[in-house]
Amino acid sequence: MTKVEIIGDKLLLTVQGIDVVLAFKKHLEVPLAHVSGVELGITEEAQAELDRSIRLPGAYMPGIAIAGRFYREGRWLFWNIRKGERAITIALDHEDYVSLVVEVEDPAEVVAAIRGAMSANG
C-alpha cells in the first residue's frame, strides 16, 4: 500500500509495510506541476509499458505483488500494487518516471485530492 499526501506544491508518496522491501523504495516526491494526469485503476498505457519493461529492482509476482522500478527505452515506471483493486495511475512529465501505479486505501478520494490540487496549482 502507498500513502499519498499533498503538501504545498508537492505530491508525496510513502510506500508502507513490507512493500518497502519489495519496491526497494520508501519515498517519492514530485512537484504537482509535473503531474499531467491521474486516473482510477491501471491505465492501458501503464499496463502496456509494464508488459514491455525490465524490472530494476523490484518484485514481479502478478496477483501477489508488483513493486519497484521498471525500465523500457529511456522510460522509468514505478509500481506498488498487490491485486490492483485499489490502484491509481499518476502520469508525469519532466520526471525520471513517466508513471506511478500505486495501490491506495481510498482511490476515489486520492484521485479527487490530486485533481483538486492540480487545479489549484495550475
DAUR-V384342 format. One record per helix or strand. SS is the DSSP state (H for helix, E for strand). FROM is the first residue (numbers start at 1). LEN is the number of residues. If there is no record, write none. Layout:
ss=<SS,SS>
from=<FROM,FROM>
len=<LEN,LEN>
This chain:
ss=<E,E,H,E,H,E,H,E,E,E,E,E,H>
from=<2,10,19,27,32,35,44,54,65,75,87,97,107>
len=<6,6,5,5,3,6,8,8,8,7,6,7,15>
